[in-house]
Amino acid sequence: MNRPKAQQSRDGEVIGGAFFLLPLLGLIAPGAWEQDPSTIGITLESDANQPAQTR
């Protein structure tokens, strides 16, 4: 596209600003500061349940 340099620069500023500022908005959410351990679960499988390896 043949757009003026000023327009291209403005596009870069908008994209760059969104790239840095949008993740910071997540820090405002309560989930970033308070986790409820009863709703977070991790299941680990033992090595005994792994299928046999073939060559």
N, CA, C and O atoms as a Tripos MOL2 file, in Angstrom:
@<TRIPOS>MOLECULE
protein
  220   219    55     0     0
PROTEIN
NO_CHARGES

@<TRIPOS>ATOM
      1 N           0.8440   -1.1790    0.0000 N.3       1 MET1
      2 CA          0.0000    0.0000    0.0000 C.3       1 MET1
      3 C           0.8840    1.2350    0.0000 C.2       1 MET1
      4 O           1.9670    1.2480    0.5860 O.2       1 MET1
      5 N           0.4130    2.2450   -0.6530 N.am      2 ASN2
      6 CA          1.1180    3.5270   -0.6790 C.3       2 ASN2
      7 C           0.4020    4.4910    0.2530 C.2       2 ASN2
      8 O          -0.4770    5.2460   -0.1630 O.2       2 ASN2
      9 N           0.7950    4.4510    1.5170 N.am      3 ARG3
     10 CA          0.1980    5.3650    2.4840 C.3       3 ARG3
     11 C           1.2750    6.3250    2.9430 C.2       3 ARG3
     12 O           2.4610    5.9990    2.8990 O.2       3 ARG3
     13 N           0.8760    7.4870    3.3770 N.am      4 PRO4
     14 CA          1.8560    8.4550    3.8720 C.3       4 PRO4
     15 C           2.6070    7.9010    5.0800 C.2       4 PRO4
     16 O           2.0780    7.0940    5.8440 O.2       4 PRO4
     17 N           3.8500    8.3510    5.2350 N.am      5 LYS5
     18 CA          4.6730    7.8830    6.3510 C.3       5 LYS5
     19 C           4.0380    8.2040    7.7000 C.2       5 LYS5
     20 O           4.1760    7.4250    8.6430 O.2       5 LYS5
     21 N           3.3560    9.3200    7.8060 N.am      6 ALA6
     22 CA          2.7180    9.6850    9.0730 C.3       6 ALA6
     23 C           1.6640    8.6490    9.4530 C.2       6 ALA6
     24 O           1.5350    8.3040   10.6270 O.2       6 ALA6
     25 N           0.9170    8.1540    8.4840 N.am      7 GLN7
     26 CA         -0.1090    7.1410    8.7600 C.3       7 GLN7
     27 C           0.5390    5.8260    9.1800 C.2       7 GLN7
     28 O           0.0540    5.1660   10.0990 O.2       7 GLN7
     29 N           1.6210    5.4400    8.5240 N.am      8 GLN8
     30 CA          2.3180    4.2080    8.8740 C.3       8 GLN8
     31 C           2.8900    4.3020   10.2820 C.2       8 GLN8
     32 O           2.8360    3.3320   11.0380 O.2       8 GLN8
     33 N           3.4340    5.4500   10.6380 N.am      9 SER9
     34 CA          3.9970    5.6380   11.9690 C.3       9 SER9
     35 C           2.9040    5.5500   13.0250 C.2       9 SER9
     36 O           3.1070    4.9520   14.0820 O.2       9 SER9
     37 N           1.7590    6.1360   12.7500 N.am     10 ARG10
     38 CA          0.6440    6.1140   13.6970 C.3      10 ARG10
     39 C           0.1550    4.6890   13.8950 C.2      10 ARG10
     40 O          -0.1830    4.2960   15.0120 O.2      10 ARG10
     41 N           0.1150    3.9020   12.8050 N.am     11 ASP11
     42 CA         -0.2980    2.5090   12.9220 C.3      11 ASP11
     43 C           0.6490    1.7460   13.8350 C.2      11 ASP11
     44 O           0.2090    0.9430   14.6570 O.2      11 ASP11
     45 N           1.9370    1.9890   13.6960 N.am     12 GLY12
     46 CA          2.9270    1.3340   14.5430 C.3      12 GLY12
     47 C           2.7750    1.7170   15.9970 C.2      12 GLY12
     48 O           2.9660    0.8830   16.8820 O.2      12 GLY12
     49 N           2.4380    2.9550   16.2550 N.am     13 GLU13
     50 CA          2.2530    3.4120   17.6300 C.3      13 GLU13
     51 C           1.0340    2.7480   18.2620 C.2      13 GLU13
     52 O           1.0620    2.3770   19.4350 O.2      13 GLU13
     53 N          -0.0270    2.6000   17.4870 N.am     14 VAL14
     54 CA         -1.2430    1.9730   18.0060 C.3      14 VAL14
     55 C          -0.9880    0.5010   18.3020 C.2      14 VAL14
     56 O          -1.3700    0.0070   19.3640 O.2      14 VAL14
     57 N          -0.3560   -0.1920   17.3860 N.am     15 ILE15
     58 CA         -0.0800   -1.6190   17.5760 C.3      15 ILE15
     59 C           0.8960   -1.8170   18.7310 C.2      15 ILE15
     60 O           0.6910   -2.7010   19.5630 O.2      15 ILE15
     61 N           1.9430   -1.0170   18.7950 N.am     16 GLY16
     62 CA          2.9090   -1.1170   19.8850 C.3      16 GLY16
     63 C           2.2880   -0.7990   21.2350 C.2      16 GLY16
     64 O           2.5660   -1.4720   22.2270 O.2      16 GLY16
     65 N           1.4520    0.2220   21.2710 N.am     17 GLY17
     66 CA          0.7770    0.5840   22.5190 C.3      17 GLY17
     67 C          -0.1330   -0.5220   23.0040 C.2      17 GLY17
     68 O          -0.1650   -0.8290   24.1960 O.2      17 GLY17
     69 N          -0.8790   -1.1290   22.0800 N.am     18 ALA18
     70 CA         -1.7620   -2.2300   22.4540 C.3      18 ALA18
     71 C          -0.9470   -3.4310   22.9320 C.2      18 ALA18
     72 O          -1.3420   -4.1160   23.8750 O.2      18 ALA18
     73 N           0.1810   -3.6830   22.2860 N.am     19 PHE19
     74 CA          1.0280   -4.8240   22.6390 C.3      19 PHE19
     75 C           1.5440   -4.6990   24.0700 C.2      19 PHE19
     76 O           1.6580   -5.7070   24.7690 O.2      19 PHE19
     77 N           1.8550   -3.5020   24.5140 N.am     20 PHE20
     78 CA          2.3850   -3.3080   25.8580 C.3      20 PHE20
     79 C           1.3100   -3.0050   26.8980 C.2      20 PHE20
     80 O           1.4600   -3.3930   28.0560 O.2      20 PHE20
     81 N           0.2380   -2.3270   26.5190 N.am     21 LEU21
     82 CA         -0.7440   -1.9000   27.5100 C.3      21 LEU21
     83 C          -1.8260   -2.9320   27.7980 C.2      21 LEU21
     84 O          -2.2920   -3.0180   28.9340 O.2      21 LEU21
     85 N          -2.2380   -3.7100   26.8170 N.am     22 LEU22
     86 CA         -3.3150   -4.6710   27.0540 C.3      22 LEU22
     87 C          -2.9580   -5.7290   28.0970 C.2      22 LEU22
     88 O          -3.8090   -6.0540   28.9250 O.2      22 LEU22
     89 N          -1.7450   -6.2810   28.0990 N.am     23 PRO23
     90 CA         -1.4180   -7.2290   29.1750 C.3      23 PRO23
     91 C          -1.4470   -6.5900   30.5660 C.2      23 PRO23
     92 O          -1.7450   -7.2640   31.5520 O.2      23 PRO23
     93 N          -1.1440   -5.3140   30.6460 N.am     24 LEU24
     94 CA         -1.1750   -4.6450   31.9500 C.3      24 LEU24
     95 C          -2.5930   -4.5460   32.4970 C.2      24 LEU24
     96 O          -2.7910   -4.5040   33.7110 O.2      24 LEU24
     97 N          -3.5760   -4.5090   31.6070 N.am     25 LEU25
     98 CA         -4.9720   -4.4660   32.0650 C.3      25 LEU25
     99 C          -5.3390   -5.7530   32.7960 C.2      25 LEU25
    100 O          -6.2130   -5.7440   33.6620 O.2      25 LEU25
    101 N          -4.6830   -6.8530   32.4580 N.am     26 GLY26
    102 CA         -4.9370   -8.1050   33.1590 C.3      26 GLY26
    103 C          -4.5320   -8.0530   34.6190 C.2      26 GLY26
    104 O          -5.0740   -8.7930   35.4410 O.2      26 GLY26
    105 N          -3.5920   -7.1920   34.9500 N.am     27 LEU27
    106 CA         -3.1690   -7.0640   36.3490 C.3      27 LEU27
    107 C          -4.2150   -6.3640   37.1980 C.2      27 LEU27
    108 O          -4.1640   -6.4330   38.4260 O.2      27 LEU27
    109 N          -5.1530   -5.6980   36.5670 N.am     28 ILE28
    110 CA         -6.2310   -5.0420   37.3100 C.3      28 ILE28
    111 C          -7.2640   -6.0720   37.7780 C.2      28 ILE28
    112 O          -7.9330   -5.8710   38.7920 O.2      28 ILE28
    113 N          -7.3860   -7.1690   37.0350 N.am     29 ALA29
    114 CA         -8.3810   -8.1880   37.3490 C.3      29 ALA29
    115 C          -8.0360   -8.8850   38.6720 C.2      29 ALA29
    116 O          -6.8610   -9.0690   38.9870 O.2      29 ALA29
    117 N          -9.0530   -9.2690   39.4390 N.am     30 PRO30
    118 CA         -8.7840   -9.9100   40.7340 C.3      30 PRO30
    119 C          -8.0830  -11.2600   40.5910 C.2      30 PRO30
    120 O          -7.3800  -11.6830   41.5090 O.2      30 PRO30
    121 N          -8.2570  -11.9340   39.4750 N.am     31 GLY31
    122 CA         -7.6160  -13.2310   39.2770 C.3      31 GLY31
    123 C          -6.1030  -13.1510   39.2270 C.2      31 GLY31
    124 O          -5.4230  -14.1560   39.4360 O.2      31 GLY31
    125 N          -5.5720  -11.9840   38.9560 N.am     32 ALA32
    126 CA         -4.1190  -11.8270   38.9170 C.3      32 ALA32
    127 C          -3.5280  -11.7740   40.3210 C.2      32 ALA32
    128 O          -2.3270  -11.9780   40.4980 O.2      32 ALA32
    129 N          -4.3550  -11.5050   41.3040 N.am     33 TRP33
    130 CA         -3.8410  -11.3150   42.6640 C.3      33 TRP33
    131 C          -4.3250  -12.3770   43.6420 C.2      33 TRP33
    132 O          -3.6300  -12.6890   44.6090 O.2      33 TRP33
    133 N          -5.5040  -12.9340   43.4030 N.am     34 GLU34
    134 CA         -6.0690  -13.9040   44.3470 C.3      34 GLU34
    135 C          -6.4170  -15.1820   43.5920 C.2      34 GLU34
    136 O          -7.2530  -15.1710   42.6880 O.2      34 GLU34
    137 N          -5.7740  -16.2750   43.9670 N.am     35 GLN35
    138 CA         -6.1180  -17.5600   43.3940 C.3      35 GLN35
    139 C          -6.7720  -18.4130   44.4750 C.2      35 GLN35
    140 O          -6.3410  -18.4140   45.6290 O.2      35 GLN35
    141 N          -7.8050  -19.1280   44.0890 N.am     36 ASP36
    142 CA         -8.5040  -20.0190   45.0090 C.3      36 ASP36
    143 C          -7.9710  -21.4310   44.7820 C.2      36 ASP36
    144 O          -8.2810  -22.0430   43.7600 O.2      36 ASP36
    145 N          -7.1740  -21.9610   45.7160 N.am     37 PRO37
    146 CA         -6.5690  -23.2800   45.5070 C.3      37 PRO37
    147 C          -7.5840  -24.3920   45.2780 C.2      37 PRO37
    148 O          -7.2410  -25.4120   44.6800 O.2      37 PRO37
    149 N          -8.8130  -24.2280   45.7310 N.am     38 SER38
    150 CA         -9.8040  -25.2930   45.5370 C.3      38 SER38
    151 C         -10.2670  -25.3760   44.0830 C.2      38 SER38
    152 O         -10.8400  -26.3890   43.6790 O.2      38 SER38
    153 N         -10.0310  -24.3410   43.2990 N.am     39 THR39
    154 CA        -10.4540  -24.3820   41.9010 C.3      39 THR39
    155 C          -9.2990  -24.6480   40.9480 C.2      39 THR39
    156 O          -9.5020  -24.7360   39.7370 O.2      39 THR39
    157 N          -8.0920  -24.7760   41.4810 N.am     40 ILE40
    158 CA         -6.9250  -25.0460   40.6480 C.3      40 ILE40
    159 C          -6.4720  -26.4730   40.9390 C.2      40 ILE40
    160 O          -6.2310  -26.8240   42.0950 O.2      40 ILE40
    161 N          -6.3540  -27.2900   39.9060 N.am     41 GLY41
    162 CA         -5.9270  -28.6620   40.1110 C.3      41 GLY41
    163 C          -4.9620  -29.1130   39.0330 C.2      41 GLY41
    164 O          -5.1170  -28.7680   37.8620 O.2      41 GLY41
    165 N          -3.9730  -29.8810   39.4320 N.am     42 ILE42
    166 CA         -3.0010  -30.4320   38.4980 C.3      42 ILE42
    167 C          -2.9590  -31.9330   38.7240 C.2      42 ILE42
    168 O          -2.7910  -32.3940   39.8530 O.2      42 ILE42
    169 N          -3.1100  -32.6880   37.6550 N.am     43 THR43
    170 CA         -3.0590  -34.1390   37.7450 C.3      43 THR43
    171 C          -1.7890  -34.6200   37.0690 C.2      43 THR43
    172 O          -1.5450  -34.3170   35.9020 O.2      43 THR43
    173 N          -0.9900  -35.3630   37.7990 N.am     44 LEU44
    174 CA          0.2430  -35.9240   37.2620 C.3      44 LEU44
    175 C           0.0670  -37.4240   37.1060 C.2      44 LEU44
    176 O          -0.4210  -38.0950   38.0160 O.2      44 LEU44
    177 N           0.4620  -37.9490   35.9600 N.am     45 GLU45
    178 CA          0.3690  -39.3770   35.7330 C.3      45 GLU45
    179 C           1.7070  -40.0230   36.0690 C.2      45 GLU45
    180 O           2.7670  -39.4460   35.8260 O.2      45 GLU45
    181 N           1.6440  -41.2390   36.6330 N.am     46 SER46
    182 CA          2.8780  -41.9310   36.9790 C.3      46 SER46
    183 C           3.5050  -42.5480   35.7330 C.2      46 SER46
    184 O           2.8410  -42.6860   34.7050 O.2      46 SER46
    185 N           4.7770  -42.9170   35.8230 N.am     47 ASP47
    186 CA          5.4780  -43.5370   34.7060 C.3      47 ASP47
    187 C           4.9290  -44.9210   34.3910 C.2      47 ASP47
    188 O           5.1010  -45.3990   33.2700 O.2      47 ASP47
    189 N           4.2790  -45.5750   35.3350 N.am     48 ALA48
    190 CA          3.7610  -46.9170   35.1300 C.3      48 ALA48
    191 C           2.6520  -46.9350   34.0740 C.2      48 ALA48
    192 O           2.4050  -47.9810   33.4730 O.2      48 ALA48
    193 N           1.9910  -45.8290   33.8380 N.am     49 ASN49
    194 CA          0.8890  -45.7710   32.8740 C.3      49 ASN49
    195 C           1.3560  -45.4660   31.4600 C.2      49 ASN49
    196 O           0.5290  -45.3540   30.5550 O.2      49 ASN49
    197 N           2.6540  -45.3300   31.2470 N.am     50 GLN50
    198 CA          3.1710  -44.9850   29.9270 C.3      50 GLN50
    199 C           3.1890  -46.2240   29.0380 C.2      50 GLN50
    200 O           3.4680  -47.3180   29.5290 O.2      50 GLN50
    201 N           2.9010  -46.0840   27.7520 N.am     51 PRO51
    202 CA          2.9670  -47.2400   26.8340 C.3      51 PRO51
    203 C           4.4140  -47.6880   26.6330 C.2      51 PRO51
    204 O           5.3520  -46.9090   26.8030 O.2      51 PRO51
    205 N           4.5710  -48.9590   26.2670 N.am     52 ALA52
    206 CA          5.9170  -49.5030   26.0400 C.3      52 ALA52
    207 C           6.5620  -48.8090   24.8430 C.2      52 ALA52
    208 O           5.8890  -48.4880   23.8630 O.2      52 ALA52
    209 N           7.8490  -48.5840   24.9320 N.am     53 GLN53
    210 CA          8.5720  -47.9200   23.8530 C.3      53 GLN53
    211 C           9.0110  -48.9460   22.8310 C.2      53 GLN53
    212 O           9.4720  -50.0280   23.1960 O.2      53 GLN53
    213 N           8.8750  -48.6240   21.5660 N.am     54 THR54
    214 CA          9.3310  -49.5090   20.5030 C.3      54 THR54
    215 C          10.4880  -48.8550   19.7760 C.2      54 THR54
    216 O          10.6420  -47.6330   19.7890 O.2      54 THR54
    217 N          11.2880  -49.6790   19.1480 N.am     55 ARG55
    218 CA         12.4480  -49.1320   18.4240 C.3      55 ARG55
    219 C          12.1800  -49.0700   16.9620 C.2      55 ARG55
    220 O          13.0400  -48.6370   16.1940 O.2      55 ARG55
@<TRIPOS>BOND
     1     1     2 1
     2     2     3 1
     3     3     4 2
     4     3     5 am
     5     5     6 1
     6     6     7 1
     7     7     8 2
     8     7     9 am
     9     9    10 1
    10    10    11 1
    11    11    12 2
    12    11    13 am
    13    13    14 1
    14    14    15 1
    15    15    16 2
    16    15    17 am
    17    17    18 1
    18    18    19 1
    19    19    20 2
    20    19    21 am
    21    21    22 1
    22    22    23 1
    23    23    24 2
    24    23    25 am
    25    25    26 1
    26    26    27 1
    27    27    28 2
    28    27    29 am
    29    29    30 1
    30    30    31 1
    31    31    32 2
    32    31    33 am
    33    33    34 1
    34    34    35 1
    35    35    36 2
    36    35    37 am
    37    37    38 1
    38    38    39 1
    39    39    40 2
    40    39    41 am
    41    41    42 1
    42    42    43 1
    43    43    44 2
    44    43    45 am
    45    45    46 1
    46    46    47 1
    47    47    48 2
    48    47    49 am
    49    49    50 1
    50    50    51 1
    51    51    52 2
    52    51    53 am
    53    53    54 1
    54    54    55 1
    55    55    56 2
    56    55    57 am
    57    57    58 1
    58    58    59 1
    59    59    60 2
    60    59    61 am
    61    61    62 1
    62    62    63 1
    63    63    64 2
    64    63    65 am
    65    65    66 1
    66    66    67 1
    67    67    68 2
    68    67    69 am
    69    69    70 1
    70    70    71 1
    71    71    72 2
    72    71    73 am
    73    73    74 1
    74    74    75 1
    75    75    76 2
    76    75    77 am
    77    77    78 1
    78    78    79 1
    79    79    80 2
    80    79    81 am
    81    81    82 1
    82    82    83 1
    83    83    84 2
    84    83    85 am
    85    85    86 1
    86    86    87 1
    87    87    88 2
    88    87    89 am
    89    89    90 1
    90    90    91 1
    91    91    92 2
    92    91    93 am
    93    93    94 1
    94    94    95 1
    95    95    96 2
    96    95    97 am
    97    97    98 1
    98    98    99 1
    99    99   100 2
   100    99   101 am
   101   101   102 1
   102   102   103 1
   103   103   104 2
   104   103   105 am
   105   105   106 1
   106   106   107 1
   107   107   108 2
   108   107   109 am
   109   109   110 1
   110   110   111 1
   111   111   112 2
   112   111   113 am
   113   113   114 1
   114   114   115 1
   115   115   116 2
   116   115   117 am
   117   117   118 1
   118   118   119 1
   119   119   120 2
   120   119   121 am
   121   121   122 1
   122   122   123 1
   123   123   124 2
   124   123   125 am
   125   125   126 1
   126   126   127 1
   127   127   128 2
   128   127   129 am
   129   129   130 1
   130   130   131 1
   131   131   132 2
   132   131   133 am
   133   133   134 1
   134   134   135 1
   135   135   136 2
   136   135   137 am
   137   137   138 1
   138   138   139 1
   139   139   140 2
   140   139   141 am
   141   141   142 1
   142   142   143 1
   143   143   144 2
   144   143   145 am
   145   145   146 1
   146   146   147 1
   147   147   148 2
   148   147   149 am
   149   149   150 1
   150   150   151 1
   151   151   152 2
   152   151   153 am
   153   153   154 1
   154   154   155 1
   155   155   156 2
   156   155   157 am
   157   157   158 1
   158   158   159 1
   159   159   160 2
   160   159   161 am
   161   161   162 1
   162   162   163 1
   163   163   164 2
   164   163   165 am
   165   165   166 1
   166   166   167 1
   167   167   168 2
   168   167   169 am
   169   169   170 1
   170   170   171 1
   171   171   172 2
   172   171   173 am
   173   173   174 1
   174   174   175 1
   175   175   176 2
   176   175   177 am
   177   177   178 1
   178   178   179 1
   179   179   180 2
   180   179   181 am
   181   181   182 1
   182   182   183 1
   183   183   184 2
   184   183   185 am
   185   185   186 1
   186   186   187 1
   187   187   188 2
   188   187   189 am
   189   189   190 1
   190   190   191 1
   191   191   192 2
   192   191   193 am
   193   193   194 1
   194   194   195 1
   195   195   196 2
   196   195   197 am
   197   197   198 1
   198   198   199 1
   199   199   200 2
   200   199   201 am
   201   201   202 1
   202   202   203 1
   203   203   204 2
   204   203   205 am
   205   205   206 1
   206   206   207 1
   207   207   208 2
   208   207   209 am
   209   209   210 1
   210   210   211 1
   211   211   212 2
   212   211   213 am
   213   213   214 1
   214   214   215 1
   215   215   216 2
   216   215   217 am
   217   217   218 1
   218   218   219 1
   219   219   220 2
@<TRIPOS>SUBSTRUCTURE
     1 MET1         2 RESIDUE 1 A MET
     2 ASN2         6 RESIDUE 1 A ASN
     3 ARG3        10 RESIDUE 1 A ARG
     4 PRO4        14 RESIDUE 1 A PRO
     5 LYS5        18 RESIDUE 1 A LYS
     6 ALA6        22 RESIDUE 1 A ALA
     7 GLN7        26 RESIDUE 1 A GLN
     8 GLN8        30 RESIDUE 1 A GLN
     9 SER9        34 RESIDUE 1 A SER
    10 ARG10       38 RESIDUE 1 A ARG
    11 ASP11       42 RESIDUE 1 A ASP
    12 GLY12       46 RESIDUE 1 A GLY
    13 GLU13       50 RESIDUE 1 A GLU
    14 VAL14       54 RESIDUE 1 A VAL
    15 ILE15       58 RESIDUE 1 A ILE
    16 GLY16       62 RESIDUE 1 A GLY
    17 GLY17       66 RESIDUE 1 A GLY
    18 ALA18       70 RESIDUE 1 A ALA
    19 PHE19       74 RESIDUE 1 A PHE
    20 PHE20       78 RESIDUE 1 A PHE
    21 LEU21       82 RESIDUE 1 A LEU
    22 LEU22       86 RESIDUE 1 A LEU
    23 PRO23       90 RESIDUE 1 A PRO
    24 LEU24       94 RESIDUE 1 A LEU
    25 LEU25       98 RESIDUE 1 A LEU
    26 GLY26      102 RESIDUE 1 A GLY
    27 LEU27      106 RESIDUE 1 A LEU
    28 ILE28      110 RESIDUE 1 A ILE
    29 ALA29      114 RESIDUE 1 A ALA
    30 PRO30      118 RESIDUE 1 A PRO
    31 GLY31      122 RESIDUE 1 A GLY
    32 ALA32      126 RESIDUE 1 A ALA
    33 TRP33      130 RESIDUE 1 A TRP
    34 GLU34      134 RESIDUE 1 A GLU
    35 GLN35      138 RESIDUE 1 A GLN
    36 ASP36      142 RESIDUE 1 A ASP
    37 PRO37      146 RESIDUE 1 A PRO
    38 SER38      150 RESIDUE 1 A SER
    39 THR39      154 RESIDUE 1 A THR
    40 ILE40      158 RESIDUE 1 A ILE
    41 GLY41      162 RESIDUE 1 A GLY
    42 ILE42      166 RESIDUE 1 A ILE
    43 THR43      170 RESIDUE 1 A THR
    44 LEU44      174 RESIDUE 1 A LEU
    45 GLU45      178 RESIDUE 1 A GLU
    46 SER46      182 RESIDUE 1 A SER
    47 ASP47      186 RESIDUE 1 A ASP
    48 ALA48      190 RESIDUE 1 A ALA
    49 ASN49      194 RESIDUE 1 A ASN
    50 GLN50      198 RESIDUE 1 A GLN
    51 PRO51      202 RESIDUE 1 A PRO
    52 ALA52      206 RESIDUE 1 A ALA
    53 GLN53      210 RESIDUE 1 A GLN
    54 THR54      214 RESIDUE 1 A THR
    55 ARG55      218 RESIDUE 1 A ARG
